[in-house]
Amino acid sequence: MAIRLNSYRPLCINSHGREAVINYGFPPFIDSSCRRDPDLQNPYPSTTSLCRGENFAPTLSVGDVIVYFTKTGNYGNYSTGNRVLTAILEVAEIYETHEEAAEWYINNHIELPSNCMVPGNPPYNWEQTAGVNSRDFDNIEDWDAFYYARSRRIPTFVRTNKLFCELFNPPVVTNEMMISVFGRVPNTQNPPTISEKMFEKFLSIIELKVELEMELELA
C-alpha cells in the first residue's frame, strides 16, 4: 500500500468556473473540466488516465490512499493564494476498461462518474466548466475527443472509497505547511509517494482527524 499526493484545477479557479458554481449549484472545489477527473461528487469517486496519462491511474493498487489538493490559486471568495485539501480516498477497485467500471456502477444503481468514457454518459457543457484550460481547447467536442482517445489508449479506471471529502469549505494548505512536513513543496504533476509518518504529521498540522488503519511497506 502507498500514499500518493495529487492535484487538480478546481471549478472555482476562475470567473468562468465561479459563474458555473452559482448558475448550476456545483460545489466550488470539484474538478473544472468537462470530465471531472477526479470525480469527487460521486458517492464512489473515480480517477482515470484522462488527466495524468500513464503517470498515475495505471500505477495504483487496491488499498492505496490518494490525497487530493487543488493547485495553488486565487479562488475568489472561497480561498485566496493557497491550495486546499479536498479529499482523501482509498482505492477500492481497479478496472481494465471504462466499460467494466460502468457495469459496476450501473449494477449498483449509482450514477456513472463523469470521467467514465462510455456511450450514453456525455461530458459537461462548456458553461459547466472553468472554460479555457491548459490544453487550450475552446470547445467541448475537441476537449472530449482528446479525453476519449486517451481513455482508449490507457483504459485504466480506478474506483475509490471516501475517507475524507470536503468540496465547499476545505482546509487551507500553505507552502509553509508543506515544507514543514515534506521539507519542500512536492511536485504533484508526477504524483509522489509519501510515508505514513509524513501523512500523519500532515493531518496533525491541518488539524484533520481521519481514522485509517494502514501498514505502509516502504520501498
Long-range contacts (C-beta under 8 A, 24 or more apart in sequence): 1-61, 1-63, 1-64, 1-65, 1-214, 1-215, 1-216, 1-217, 2-61, 2-64, 2-65, 2-193, 2-216, 3-64, 3-65, 3-67, 3-193, 3-194, 3-195, 3-196, 3-198, 3-199, 3-214, 3-216, 4-56, 4-60, 4-64, 4-65, 4-66, 4-67, 4-191, 4-192, 4-193, 4-194, 5-67, 5-69, 5-186, 5-188, 5-191, 5-192, 5-194, 6-38, 6-47, 6-52, 6-56, 6-66, 6-67, 6-68, 6-69, 6-188, 6-191, 7-68, 7-69, 7-70, 7-71, 7-83, 7-188, 7-189, 8-32, 8-37, 8-38, 8-51, 8-68, 8-69, 8-70, 8-71, 9-33, 9-70, 9-71, 9-73, 9-130, 9-133, 9-134, 10-70, 10-71, 10-73, 10-75, 10-84, 10-86, 10-130, 11-129, 11-130, 12-75, 12-76, 12-78, 13-70, 13-71, 13-73, 13-75, 13-130, 14-130, 14-131, 14-132, 15-76, 16-129, 16-130, 16-131, 16-132, 17-129, 17-130, 17-131, 18-75, 18-76, 19-127, 20-127, 20-128, 20-129, 20-130, 23-127, 24-127, 24-128, 26-128, 27-167, 27-168, 28-75, 28-78, 28-167, 28-168, 29-70, 29-78, 29-84, 29-86, 29-166, 29-167, 29-168, 29-170, 30-167, 32-129, 32-130, 32-133, 33-124, 33-129, 33-130, 33-133, 33-143, 34-114, 34-123, 34-124, 34-125, 34-126, 34-128, 34-129, 34-140, 34-143, 34-144, 34-147, 35-114, 35-115, 35-117, 35-123, 35-124, 35-144, 35-147, 36-113, 36-114, 36-115, 36-124, 37-114, 37-115, 38-66, 38-68, 38-87, 38-89, 38-115, 39-113, 39-114, 39-115, 40-68, 40-86, 40-87, 40-165, 40-167, 41-167, 42-110, 42-111, 42-113, 43-110, 43-162, 44-92, 44-105, 44-110, 44-113, 44-159, 44-160, 44-161, 44-162, 45-87, 45-89, 45-113, 45-159, 45-160, 45-162, 45-165, 46-101, 46-113, 46-115, 46-116, 46-157, 46-158, 46-159, 46-160, 47-115, 47-158, 47-160, 48-98, 48-115, 48-116, 48-117, 48-151, 48-156, 48-157, 48-158, 49-150, 49-151, 49-153, 49-154, 49-155, 49-156, 50-115, 50-117, 50-147, 50-150, 50-151, 52-191, 53-150, 53-154, 54-154, 55-189, 55-190, 55-191, 56-191, 57-154, 57-156, 57-157, 57-158, 58-154, 58-156, 60-91, 60-94, 60-158, 61-91, 61-94, 62-91, 62-92, 62-93, 62-94, 63-90, 63-91, 64-90, 64-91, 65-89, 65-90, 65-91, 65-163, 65-199, 65-212, 65-214, 66-90, 66-91, 66-160, 66-191, 67-194, 67-199, 67-202, 69-173, 69-188, 70-170, 72-175, 79-170, 79-172, 82-172, 82-173, 82-174, 83-172, 83-173, 84-170, 84-171, 84-172, 84-173, 85-164, 85-166, 85-170, 85-171, 85-173, 85-206, 85-208, 86-165, 86-166, 86-167, 86-170, 87-162, 87-164, 87-165, 87-166, 88-162, 88-163, 88-164, 88-165, 88-210, 89-160, 89-161, 89-162, 89-163, 89-165, 90-160, 90-161, 90-163, 91-158, 91-159, 91-160, 92-159, 92-160, 92-161, 93-158, 93-159, 94-156, 94-157, 94-158, 94-159, 95-156, 95-157, 95-158, 95-159, 96-155, 96-156, 96-157, 97-155, 97-157, 98-151, 98-155, 98-157, 100-157, 101-157, 101-159, 104-159, 115-147, 116-157, 117-147, 117-148, 117-151, 123-147, 163-210, 163-211, 163-212, 164-208, 164-210, 171-206, 171-207, 171-208, 173-206, 177-202, 177-205, 177-206, 180-205, 181-205, 193-219
